Amino acid sequence: MGIQSLRRVLWTAVLPLAVAASAPAAAAPSLEETIVELGHTHLTDGNRVAILDVPEVALSRRLDLIRSARHHLLISTFQWNLDPFGSAVLDAVKEAIALRRDEGSKLTVLVLVDYTTPGLSQDHLHRVCRQLERAGAKVRHFNPPSWGLAPLYTARLHDKMVVADGRRAVFGGRNLNWKYFDPAIAWYDADVEVEGPAVQELQMHFLKAWVTGRHSVSLWNLLRPPAAVRSDLRKLWATGRLPDGSSPLEPFITREFFPPVEPRPEGVRAAVLYDNPLVWDRAPTQDLVEELVRRARAAVDIASPFPTFPVELTEALVDAHLRGVEVRVLVNSREAQVREGLLWQAQLPTLIRLVEAGVGVWGWLGNEPILAAAREAGCRVYELPGSSLHAKLLRVDDEVAVVHSSNFNYRSAHFNTEAGLLALDRGLARELEDRVDAAIAPGPRPVPCVGAAGAERVDGGPLAVRLTVDDLERMKQELGDRGPTLDSLSVLW
Amino acid sequence: MVRPSRPALVLAGLVMTASLALAQGAGDGTLDLDRWHELRGGLGILDDVHDRRGFSLGIYPGVSAVLGLPGGYAGAADLFVSIGDGRGLSLFAGYGREWGARADATVWTLGWGGVKQVPAAEPQLGFFGTFVRYREWEHDRHGRHRGLSVGTESGVGLVAVTFEAGLARSERDHWLVVARLALKLAFPVELHLDDGG
């Protein structure tokens, strides 16, 4: 073999190896890249974030937020009742408007509500809206029937937020009525109070939803192909403008609505997770939650009051468990269930699959065990854990904490607007971990109890108990052969 | 779900709070709407694709109980056929008959929408559409009427609800309001015509 041939052989053998070695390795996306890409969101630094899971504190922070507003308040809610707690919030809004007017300024209050709030709550909501409008607030229904005709788009508003002056916000799982704030009967729920750049990310979503309502109910858009109207809305969300270049957001693009916000030096890196079925076919939150579970290395805690999980999430939880991740799922027990009948049974396929696979599932017991202990001791307890679980939480490893309005189920994935916060913060992840630890701790759990003989303590017992093989058999019996029927009705839950 | 590769978007999405300061714009600090969205890469919305399928043909027969004006109540049967491009654009047309207490009608319908997949634990078909409807019937007292109405129909699985509103006019220049609510028992069928992109 001559030199030329040898060179040819070497190049033929070595060059491909050299090219392959120098090519950048196809790296898996980082956690932050995954959050941004799947969550369709934007990470910001310097946020102050507090988890609000005590009813009295959650109410007082909302009232404080409303009273502190100087320029604008943005409120969205699925329910707003005229009970003492809903009325307290309503009165605070009315007083804030009146106070600013007396000071010679104007407090702009925009309220977005849902048209599908059921039954008696719809009547309450209607009356609340009338009072708000009389006080000077503007109220819109999200995705209302237009021209007297049923809404073609099945989207429903389910997010719950109060945003003040583009600087502070409280958002998460709570609507505005006694079930969320009355210490005697409130559900266990969670919101976040946020101050920092993330608030304006949330605010922009609210304003887009606000202007969207007007756009989709025009007669012209009623007669256009639904796909064309949705395309307009997607363009609006992506660019802030409609296809013709105009922007219904222009009136809000002011320094007063979007004041410069300085990041706090000790603040948290966070992203707002917002879902809207008029814009996305599947909720970004759902896609992201499932991927975060798939990526988990050590631990996943997830809480949902209505765990009719999509199969992708259920299987992600099972797979995580099987590869050695500690997975803890917190749901309602049968006794503490928020909804009965078919709405309870619809959860059974998910719970059965998880328990059968060995995933740790705990059922929240509610207030009854501690009330029974108090009755037996002849005293009265004032620290109640929550009559039912309503919080929607996710913790992944020691770095991701999510507090949301999404139930991580089918309705939230495809039919609801939702809003929540994802924080990349060890401290907040630890807080969620501690809360789940406390919920599943076996007890005893001494709780102050006041009786005729003075203060004493009773054993409040565990807050939640793990579902066992016996529970599995009971659930299978209760489900019977209704699984496929319930699956086909999953649009309802 | 298709996950697009957008290094530029990801980089934009990782921009820290300084981006907010930049997006405030020059001078008075007012937010620059276009820059705000550019820095966020449009949140990846326009590249987000779920379940894009090819062309499909929908067949949607149904029987309905109808309440409203004119006539109070009626029974109806119709057949819609829809064609969709798998990206959300879909057109449908249909023919139906109504049998009421005081008149029988013939109905032609044309609209946007059609048979589509409904996301659920057990995937199933549904129907969503807005329509223009031409209705013709003989009234006991006022003779032949011709009416035009607009409406929406939404259905999941075997059940659908239709809302309709419009006007009708008789040969004797007698006008009637058309306002109807129908509950339908339907049997949607979808045939995929290609695999799509």
Chai-1 contact restraints between the chains, C-beta under 6 A:
chainA,res_idxA,chainB,res_idxB,connection_type,confidence,min_distance_angstrom,max_distance_angstrom,comment,restraint_id
A,E32,B,L14,contact,1.0,0.0,6.0,A-B,restraint_1
A,E33,B,V10,contact,1.0,0.0,6.0,A-B,restraint_2
A,V36,B,V10,contact,1.0,0.0,6.0,A-B,restraint_3
A,V36,B,G13,contact,1.0,0.0,6.0,A-B,restraint_4
A,H40,B,L43,contact,1.0,0.0,6.0,A-B,restraint_5
A,H40,B,G44,contact,1.0,0.0,6.0,A-B,restraint_6
A,H42,B,G13,contact,1.0,0.0,6.0,A-B,restraint_7
A,H42,B,R40,contact,1.0,0.0,6.0,A-B,restraint_8
A,T44,B,T17,contact,1.0,0.0,6.0,A-B,restraint_9
A,D45,B,M16,contact,1.0,0.0,6.0,A-B,restraint_10
A,D45,B,T17,contact,1.0,0.0,6.0,A-B,restraint_11
A,G46,B,T17,contact,1.0,0.0,6.0,A-B,restraint_12
A,G148,B,A165,contact,1.0,0.0,6.0,A-B,restraint_13
A,L149,B,G151,contact,1.0,0.0,6.0,A-B,restraint_14
A,L149,B,T152,contact,1.0,0.0,6.0,A-B,restraint_15
A,L149,B,F163,contact,1.0,0.0,6.0,A-B,restraint_16
A,A150,B,T152,contact,1.0,0.0,6.0,A-B,restraint_17
A,A150,B,F163,contact,1.0,0.0,6.0,A-B,restraint_18
A,L152,B,T130,contact,1.0,0.0,6.0,A-B,restraint_19
A,L152,B,T152,contact,1.0,0.0,6.0,A-B,restraint_20
A,P197,B,T17,contact,1.0,0.0,6.0,A-B,restraint_21
A,P197,B,L20,contact,1.0,0.0,6.0,A-B,restraint_22
A,P225,B,L89,contact,1.0,0.0,6.0,A-B,restraint_23
A,P225,B,W112,contact,1.0,0.0,6.0,A-B,restraint_24
A,P226,B,W112,contact,1.0,0.0,6.0,A-B,restraint_25
A,A227,B,G88,contact,1.0,0.0,6.0,A-B,restraint_26
A,A227,B,L89,contact,1.0,0.0,6.0,A-B,restraint_27
A,R234,B,I45,contact,1.0,0.0,6.0,A-B,restraint_28
A,W237,B,I45,contact,1.0,0.0,6.0,A-B,restraint_29
A,A238,B,G42,contact,1.0,0.0,6.0,A-B,restraint_30
A,A238,B,I45,contact,1.0,0.0,6.0,A-B,restraint_31
A,A238,B,L46,contact,1.0,0.0,6.0,A-B,restraint_32
A,T239,B,H37,contact,1.0,0.0,6.0,A-B,restraint_33
A,G240,B,L33,contact,1.0,0.0,6.0,A-B,restraint_34
A,G240,B,H37,contact,1.0,0.0,6.0,A-B,restraint_35
A,I253,B,L31,contact,1.0,0.0,6.0,A-B,restraint_36
A,I253,B,L33,contact,1.0,0.0,6.0,A-B,restraint_37
A,R255,B,G29,contact,1.0,0.0,6.0,A-B,restraint_38
A,R255,B,T30,contact,1.0,0.0,6.0,A-B,restraint_39
A,F258,B,L31,contact,1.0,0.0,6.0,A-B,restraint_40
A,P260,B,Q24,contact,1.0,0.0,6.0,A-B,restraint_41
A,P260,B,G29,contact,1.0,0.0,6.0,A-B,restraint_42
A,P263,B,T17,contact,1.0,0.0,6.0,A-B,restraint_43
A,D281,B,H50,contact,1.0,0.0,6.0,A-B,restraint_44
A,R282,B,H50,contact,1.0,0.0,6.0,A-B,restraint_45
A,H414,B,P119,contact,1.0,0.0,6.0,A-B,restraint_46
A,P484,B,E122,contact,1.0,0.0,6.0,A-B,restraint_47
A,D487,B,A121,contact,1.0,0.0,6.0,A-B,restraint_48
A,D487,B,E122,contact,1.0,0.0,6.0,A-B,restraint_49
A,S488,B,E122,contact,1.0,0.0,6.0,A-B,restraint_50
A,S488,B,Q124,contact,1.0,0.0,6.0,A-B,restraint_51
A,S490,B,A120,contact,1.0,0.0,6.0,A-B,restraint_52
A,S490,B,A121,contact,1.0,0.0,6.0,A-B,restraint_53
A,V491,B,A120,contact,1.0,0.0,6.0,A-B,restraint_54
A,V491,B,V156,contact,1.0,0.0,6.0,A-B,restraint_55
